[in-house]
Amino acid sequence: MAAFFFVIPLIGAIALVMALAPDDSYVATSVLGTVRVWFRDQRVPTGIGLFTLIEVSLWQLRERLPWSHLLTTPGRADVPRELQADFERAAGLLEEADKIKKARAADLSADLSGDERKDLDAKLDELRAAMRAEPFETERFTRAFDQADAAVDLRLDAYRKGELREYAESIGIAVAVALLLRGFFVEAFKIPSGSMIPTLQIGDHIFVNKLSYGPLIPWTKTRLFNALPPRRGDVIVFIYPENPEQDFIKRVIAVPGDKLEVRDGHPIINGLRVPYCSAGTYHYRETDGSMQRRAELTVEYLEDKAFLALHERHTYSYSEMQGPYHAKPGEVWVMGDNRNNSHDSRGWFEGRGGGVPFANIKGKALFVWLSFNGSKLAFDRLAVNVMGKPKLPAELQASLGPGVERCLRERPPLSETTPPPPSP
């Protein structure tokens, strides 16, 4: 049963989102286009709503499905198969009647006479007794169900919800919960560029923990349970300071008060050059058909974290020496792990550089929940922990994996990877 009531709705919801969500270059020009953009930008809430719709639909049709004979009535193995559907409906009728009586007690007292309420209660009680009878009595149950159903129709029909309303409420609650989760707890984010290669690949879909630094109250810049600043080495998602319509993802390098310099893509924080270890040459293409690039793959050690970084020698995106920059109170400075192919703090504001204000920070990256290599699902990327042990793409594991493992074994002590306090 789990395959039909969980796996099928899950696969169906994912397939619908993938089929209807356009690529990042798509611009909506119609109502349908706007819906498709919603599918693209709000994949998680949309997926939860679709999952709920498919789940409810399958449940409503369960008696007509070819595997319905596998269903058994909860708590009653002795109910004849032909009565199992009625038994479930009877249980639902009792639950519905109890909810109405509890929620609308004052209205029922005003609208129904004492005898009418007693008659309704007596028929509902008889149905409960018939459903619990040992052994199960078919005729008693059938008679009690018919009488109780008729009594509820007669006495409570004005207070009952229609089937369409039930569907709408179920889907509405699911979407509301999804939006609440997205607003305060977890948000999905798609990696659109190669600035975080090799930690994150183009086509990775990650979850972001919005509780890490205290969730922002929607439409404000006020945080609940403020836990800022982020730590050096954290991978964060934030609102791009030069364009509030864009979200960026980078790694925190400098925190308030830090002096940051960068030589050949290697950060120097308060005079400490962040230690690193060379793991080999990394070959990659940012997109299908693009020029193959090669870069030095390193493992960098910043405080208690070890992560992968790329350094291309034949690029002129940045000069050999950059900085010094100074992180102001209330901001952090960030860099992409693809150091010479990243639009980050070093190049913002017409090359003057700039930090990420705390109010722009959405949360810390968690893990990859979906990934595509071109049009193919990249199974090796699923469940990759962004802040965990560095993980290479499967096709590079044989050639570069031993070098990465060597660098991790040769990790320097914490005292050598922790920047000193900033100078006064």
C-alpha positions as CSV (number, residue, x, y, z in Angstrom):
1,M,0.0,0.0,0.0
2,A,2.9,2.4,0.7
3,A,3.8,2.1,-3.0
4,F,0.4,3.4,-4.1
5,F,-0.2,6.0,-1.4
6,F,3.3,7.5,-1.0
7,V,5.6,6.4,-3.9
8,I,3.1,7.0,-6.7
9,P,2.0,10.5,-5.4
10,L,5.7,11.4,-4.8
11,I,6.8,10.4,-8.3
12,G,3.7,12.0,-9.9
13,A,4.3,15.3,-8.1
14,I,8.0,15.4,-9.1
15,A,7.2,14.5,-12.7
16,L,4.5,17.2,-13.0
17,V,6.8,19.9,-11.5
18,M,9.7,18.8,-13.8
19,A,7.4,18.8,-16.9
20,L,5.7,22.1,-16.2
21,A,8.6,24.1,-14.8
22,P,10.4,26.1,-17.6
23,D,14.1,26.8,-17.6
24,D,15.6,29.9,-16.0
25,S,15.5,31.9,-19.3
26,Y,11.7,31.6,-19.6
27,V,9.7,34.8,-19.3
28,A,6.0,34.6,-18.6
29,T,3.7,36.2,-21.3
30,S,0.4,34.7,-20.3
31,V,-1.6,33.3,-17.3
32,L,-0.3,29.8,-18.1
33,G,3.2,31.2,-18.3
34,T,2.8,32.7,-14.9
35,V,1.7,29.4,-13.5
36,R,4.7,27.7,-15.1
37,V,7.0,30.3,-13.5
38,W,5.4,29.6,-10.1
39,F,6.2,25.9,-10.7
40,R,9.8,26.8,-11.4
41,D,10.3,29.2,-8.5
42,Q,8.2,27.5,-5.9
43,R,9.0,23.8,-6.5
44,V,8.6,22.7,-2.9
45,P,5.2,24.3,-2.1
46,T,4.0,23.3,-5.5
47,G,5.2,19.7,-5.1
48,I,3.6,19.4,-1.7
49,G,0.3,20.6,-3.1
50,L,0.4,18.2,-6.1
51,F,1.4,15.3,-3.8
52,T,-1.6,16.1,-1.6
53,L,-3.9,16.3,-4.6
54,I,-2.7,13.0,-6.0
55,E,-2.8,11.3,-2.6
56,V,-6.4,12.4,-1.9
57,S,-7.5,11.4,-5.4
58,L,-6.0,7.9,-5.1
59,W,-7.7,7.5,-1.7
60,Q,-11.1,8.5,-3.0
61,L,-10.7,6.0,-5.9
62,R,-9.1,3.2,-3.8
63,E,-12.2,0.9,-4.0
64,R,-12.0,1.0,-7.8
65,L,-8.3,0.3,-8.2
66,P,-7.2,-3.3,-9.1
67,W,-5.4,-3.8,-5.8
68,S,-8.2,-2.7,-3.6
69,H,-8.7,-6.3,-2.4
70,L,-5.4,-5.9,-0.5
71,L,-7.0,-3.3,1.8
72,T,-8.3,-4.5,5.1
73,T,-10.6,-2.7,7.4
74,P,-8.6,-1.2,10.3
75,G,-9.2,-3.2,13.5
76,R,-11.8,-5.6,12.0
77,A,-10.5,-8.5,10.0
78,D,-13.9,-10.2,10.1
79,V,-15.8,-7.5,8.1
80,P,-16.9,-9.0,4.8
81,R,-15.1,-7.6,1.8
82,E,-18.3,-6.2,0.3
83,L,-18.9,-4.2,3.4
84,Q,-15.4,-2.8,4.0
85,A,-16.1,0.4,2.1
86,D,-19.3,1.0,4.0
87,F,-17.5,0.3,7.3
88,E,-14.9,3.0,6.5
89,R,-17.6,5.4,5.5
90,A,-19.4,4.7,8.7
91,A,-16.3,5.5,10.7
92,G,-16.0,8.7,8.7
93,L,-19.6,9.6,9.4
94,L,-19.2,9.2,13.1
95,E,-16.1,11.3,13.1
96,E,-17.8,14.0,11.0
97,A,-20.9,14.0,13.3
98,D,-18.8,14.3,16.4
99,K,-16.8,17.3,15.0
100,I,-20.0,19.1,14.0
101,K,-21.6,18.5,17.4
102,K,-18.5,19.8,19.2
103,A,-17.9,22.8,17.0
104,R,-21.6,23.8,16.5
105,A,-23.1,22.9,19.9
106,A,-24.8,26.2,20.4
107,D,-26.3,26.3,16.9
108,L,-27.6,22.7,17.3
109,S,-29.2,23.5,20.6
110,A,-31.0,26.4,19.0
111,D,-32.0,24.7,15.7
112,L,-32.9,21.2,17.0
113,S,-35.4,20.2,19.6
114,G,-34.4,18.0,22.5
115,D,-36.2,14.9,20.9
116,E,-34.4,15.5,17.6
117,R,-31.0,15.6,19.3
118,K,-31.8,12.5,21.3
119,D,-32.9,10.6,18.2
120,L,-29.7,11.6,16.4
121,D,-27.5,10.6,19.4
122,A,-29.3,7.3,19.7
123,K,-28.7,6.3,16.1
124,L,-25.1,7.3,16.2
125,D,-24.6,5.3,19.4
126,E,-26.3,2.3,17.8
127,L,-23.9,2.6,14.8
128,R,-20.9,2.6,17.2
129,A,-22.2,-0.4,19.0
130,A,-22.8,-2.3,15.7
131,M,-19.3,-1.5,14.6
132,R,-17.8,-2.9,17.8
133,A,-20.1,-5.9,18.1
134,E,-18.4,-9.3,18.6
135,P,-18.9,-11.2,16.4
136,F,-19.6,-8.7,13.6
137,E,-23.3,-8.7,12.7
138,T,-23.9,-7.8,9.0
139,E,-27.6,-7.1,9.3
140,R,-27.2,-5.0,12.4
141,F,-24.4,-2.9,11.0
142,T,-26.2,-2.3,7.7
143,R,-29.4,-1.2,9.4
144,A,-27.6,1.0,11.9
145,F,-25.5,2.6,9.2
146,D,-28.5,3.4,7.0
147,Q,-30.4,4.9,9.9
148,A,-27.4,7.0,11.2
149,D,-26.6,8.2,7.7
150,A,-30.2,9.3,7.2
151,A,-30.3,11.0,10.6
152,V,-27.1,13.0,9.9
153,D,-28.4,14.0,6.5
154,L,-31.6,15.2,8.1
155,R,-30.3,16.9,11.2
156,L,-26.7,18.0,10.3
157,D,-26.8,18.6,6.5
158,A,-26.7,22.4,6.9
159,Y,-23.4,22.1,8.8
160,R,-21.6,19.6,6.6
161,K,-18.8,20.4,4.2
162,G,-19.1,19.5,0.5
163,E,-16.6,17.2,-1.1
164,L,-15.1,20.0,-3.2
165,R,-14.6,22.0,-0.1
166,E,-12.9,19.1,1.6
167,Y,-10.5,18.8,-1.4
168,A,-9.8,22.5,-1.4
169,E,-9.1,22.6,2.3
170,S,-6.8,19.7,2.2
171,I,-4.8,21.2,-0.6
172,G,-4.9,24.7,0.9
173,I,-3.6,23.4,4.2
174,A,-0.8,21.5,2.5
175,V,0.3,24.6,0.5
176,A,0.0,26.8,3.6
177,V,2.2,24.4,5.6
178,A,4.7,24.3,2.7
179,L,4.8,28.1,2.5
180,L,5.2,28.3,6.3
181,L,8.1,25.9,6.1
182,R,9.6,27.9,3.2
183,G,9.2,31.2,5.0
184,F,10.6,30.2,8.4
185,F,12.4,26.8,8.2
186,V,13.6,25.4,4.9
187,E,13.8,26.8,1.4
188,A,14.8,25.2,-1.9
189,F,17.5,26.8,-4.0
190,K,18.8,25.9,-7.5
191,I,22.5,26.3,-8.4
192,P,22.4,28.3,-11.6
193,S,26.1,29.0,-12.2
194,G,29.6,27.4,-11.7
195,S,30.8,29.9,-9.0
196,M,30.7,27.2,-6.3
197,I,32.2,24.3,-8.3
198,P,33.4,21.8,-7.1
199,T,31.4,22.0,-3.9
200,L,28.2,22.6,-5.8
201,Q,27.5,21.7,-9.4
202,I,25.3,23.5,-11.9
203,G,22.0,21.7,-11.7
204,D,22.2,20.9,-8.0
205,H,19.0,21.7,-6.0
206,I,19.7,22.2,-2.4
207,F,17.7,22.9,0.8
208,V,18.6,26.0,2.9
209,N,18.2,26.0,6.7
210,K,16.6,29.3,7.5
211,L,16.8,28.7,11.2
212,S,20.6,28.7,11.3
213,Y,20.9,32.4,11.9
214,G,17.4,33.1,13.0
215,P,14.5,33.3,10.5
216,L,13.4,36.6,9.0
217,I,9.9,37.6,9.7
218,P,8.3,37.9,6.2
219,W,8.3,41.4,4.6
220,T,10.5,42.7,7.4
221,K,14.2,42.8,8.2
222,T,13.6,41.5,11.8
223,R,14.9,38.1,12.8
224,L,13.6,35.7,15.4
225,F,16.3,34.2,17.7
226,N,19.1,36.2,16.1
227,A,22.2,33.9,15.7
228,L,24.5,36.1,13.6
229,P,27.1,36.4,12.2
230,P,27.7,33.1,10.3
231,R,31.0,31.4,11.0
232,R,33.9,31.5,8.5
233,G,33.5,28.7,6.0
234,D,29.7,28.5,6.1
235,V,28.0,28.3,2.7
236,I,25.1,30.7,2.8
237,V,22.3,31.8,0.5
238,F,21.6,35.6,0.5
239,I,19.9,38.4,-1.4
240,Y,22.5,39.9,-3.8
241,P,23.2,43.4,-2.4
242,E,23.3,45.0,-5.9
243,N,20.0,43.4,-7.1
244,P,17.4,42.4,-4.4
245,E,15.6,40.3,-7.1
246,Q,18.5,37.8,-7.2
247,D,19.6,35.2,-4.7
248,F,23.3,34.2,-4.5
249,I,25.2,31.3,-2.8
250,K,28.8,31.7,-1.7
251,R,31.1,30.8,1.2
252,V,31.7,33.1,4.1
253,I,35.3,34.1,4.3
254,A,35.5,37.2,6.5
255,V,33.3,38.2,9.5
256,P,32.8,41.7,11.0
257,G,36.1,43.3,11.9
258,D,38.2,41.1,9.7
259,K,40.8,42.4,7.2
260,L,40.7,40.4,4.0
261,E,43.3,40.2,1.3
262,V,43.3,37.7,-1.6
263,R,46.4,36.5,-3.5
264,D,45.9,34.3,-6.5
265,G,42.5,33.3,-5.2
266,H,43.8,32.3,-1.8
267,P,42.3,34.4,1.1
268,I,44.5,36.0,3.7
269,I,42.5,36.9,6.9
270,N,44.0,39.2,9.5
271,G,47.4,38.3,8.1
272,L,46.9,34.5,8.1
273,R,47.0,33.0,4.6
274,V,44.4,30.2,4.8
275,P,46.3,26.9,4.6
276,Y,45.6,24.7,1.6
277,C,46.8,21.5,0.0
278,S,46.9,20.7,-3.8
279,A,44.9,17.7,-4.8
280,G,45.5,17.6,-8.6
281,T,44.1,19.1,-11.8
282,Y,40.4,19.5,-12.2
283,H,38.9,19.4,-15.7
284,Y,35.3,20.5,-16.2
285,R,32.8,22.2,-18.4
286,E,30.3,24.6,-17.0
287,T,27.6,23.7,-19.5
288,D,27.2,21.1,-22.3
289,G,29.1,22.2,-25.3
290,S,31.1,24.9,-23.5
291,M,34.9,25.0,-23.5
292,Q,36.7,22.6,-21.3
293,R,38.4,24.3,-18.4
294,R,41.2,23.2,-16.1
295,A,42.1,24.4,-12.7
296,E,44.1,23.5,-9.7
297,L,42.0,21.6,-7.2
298,T,42.8,22.4,-3.6
299,V,41.5,21.5,-0.1
300,E,41.4,24.6,2.0
301,Y,41.4,24.6,5.8
302,L,39.5,27.4,7.5
303,E,39.0,27.0,11.3
304,D,37.4,23.6,11.8
305,K,36.2,23.3,8.2
306,A,37.9,21.6,5.1
307,F,36.5,22.3,1.7
308,L,37.3,22.1,-2.0
309,A,38.3,25.2,-4.1
310,L,39.4,25.7,-7.7
311,H,42.1,28.1,-8.9
312,E,42.5,28.7,-12.6
313,R,45.9,30.0,-13.6
314,H,44.9,31.3,-17.1
315,T,42.1,33.7,-16.1
316,Y,42.2,37.4,-15.7
317,S,39.0,37.9,-13.8
318,Y,40.9,39.1,-10.8
319,S,44.4,40.6,-10.3
320,E,47.1,38.7,-8.5
321,M,46.7,40.6,-5.3
322,Q,43.3,42.0,-4.1
323,G,42.5,44.1,-1.1
324,P,42.8,44.9,1.6
325,Y,39.1,44.8,2.3
326,H,37.5,45.4,5.7
327,A,34.3,43.7,6.9
328,K,32.1,46.3,8.6
329,P,29.9,45.6,11.6
330,G,26.7,43.8,10.5
331,E,28.1,42.2,7.3
332,V,30.2,39.3,6.1
333,W,32.4,39.0,3.0
334,V,31.9,36.0,0.7
335,M,33.8,34.2,-2.1
336,G,32.9,31.4,-4.5
337,D,34.8,28.2,-4.2
338,N,35.6,28.5,-8.0
339,R,37.8,31.4,-7.0
340,N,38.7,32.9,-10.3
341,N,35.2,32.4,-11.9
342,S,33.0,33.9,-9.2
343,H,31.2,37.2,-9.0
344,D,31.5,37.7,-5.2
345,S,32.4,40.3,-2.6
346,R,35.7,41.2,-4.3
347,G,34.0,42.4,-7.5
348,W,30.8,44.1,-6.3
349,F,30.0,47.8,-6.5
350,E,32.0,48.5,-9.6
351,G,35.0,46.6,-8.4
352,R,35.3,48.3,-5.0
353,G,34.1,45.2,-3.2
354,G,31.4,44.9,-0.6
355,G,29.9,42.7,2.0
356,V,26.6,40.9,2.6
357,P,24.4,42.7,5.2
358,F,23.1,40.4,7.9
359,A,19.5,41.3,6.8
360,N,20.2,39.8,3.3
361,I,21.2,36.4,4.6
362,K,18.5,33.8,4.1
363,G,20.2,30.8,5.7
364,K,22.9,28.1,5.5
365,A,23.1,25.4,2.8
366,L,22.1,21.9,3.9
367,F,22.2,19.2,1.3
368,V,21.5,18.4,-2.3
369,W,18.0,16.9,-2.7
370,L,17.9,16.8,-6.5
371,S,20.5,17.2,-9.2
372,F,20.7,17.1,-13.0
373,N,23.8,16.6,-15.2
374,G,22.4,18.2,-18.3
375,S,19.1,16.4,-18.8
376,K,20.1,13.4,-16.8
377,L,19.4,12.8,-13.1
378,A,22.8,12.8,-11.3
379,F,22.3,10.1,-8.7
380,D,25.7,10.5,-7.2
381,R,24.8,14.1,-6.1
382,L,21.7,13.1,-4.2
383,A,22.0,13.8,-0.4
384,V,25.4,15.4,-0.7
385,N,26.0,17.4,2.6
386,V,27.1,20.8,1.5
387,M,28.8,21.5,4.8
388,G,30.1,17.9,5.2
389,K,33.1,16.0,3.9
390,P,34.1,17.2,0.4
391,K,32.6,15.1,-2.4
392,L,33.8,15.0,-6.0
393,P,31.5,14.2,-9.0
394,A,31.5,10.4,-9.7
395,E,33.5,10.8,-12.9
396,L,36.4,12.5,-11.1
397,Q,36.5,10.3,-8.1
398,A,39.1,7.9,-9.5
399,S,41.5,10.5,-10.7
400,L,41.2,13.1,-7.9
401,G,39.8,11.2,-5.0
402,P,43.1,9.9,-3.6
403,G,44.6,13.4,-3.7
404,V,41.6,14.8,-1.7
405,E,41.8,12.0,0.8
406,R,45.6,12.7,1.2
407,C,44.9,16.3,1.9
408,L,42.2,15.5,4.4
409,R,44.6,13.2,6.3
410,E,47.3,15.9,6.3
411,R,45.0,18.5,7.8
412,P,46.9,21.1,9.9
413,P,46.0,21.6,13.6
414,L,43.3,24.0,14.4
415,S,45.7,26.6,15.7
416,E,47.2,27.0,12.2
417,T,43.8,27.3,10.5
418,T,42.2,29.9,12.8
419,P,42.8,33.5,11.9
420,P,44.1,35.8,14.6
421,P,41.9,38.6,16.0
422,P,41.8,41.7,13.8
423,S,44.3,44.4,14.7
424,P,42.8,47.4,16.5
